[in-house]
């Protein structure tokens, strides 16, 4: 009985660990990003920055591309013209701000600009 309980607990811990590993974001490499852009799965970083500049004007400081399941996201750090550093999460397929994180108050999303 003790052996059965310990085996069940072990299997449960392995299952929980594997679900955590698969639910984490995976950062993609440059060559992977190029393949996704070429295949039309995501926008290029340049195209994404052009869309972002319509509502949040600044200089790119850092950019990372992440995948979580079948979705891709750019995490951007911008230095605004007034000097503030802000972080943005952008849907890499649409170029729109991620619904998971609110747009910083320094940025103004104009619905008609991005359509």
Secondary structure, DSSP 4 states (H G I P E B T S, - for coil): -HHHHHHHHHHHHHHHHHHHHHHS-EEPPHHHHHHHHHTTSS--HHHHHHHHHTT--EEEEEEEEEEETTEEEEEEEEEETTS-EEEEEEETTT-SBPTTSPPPTT----TTTT-
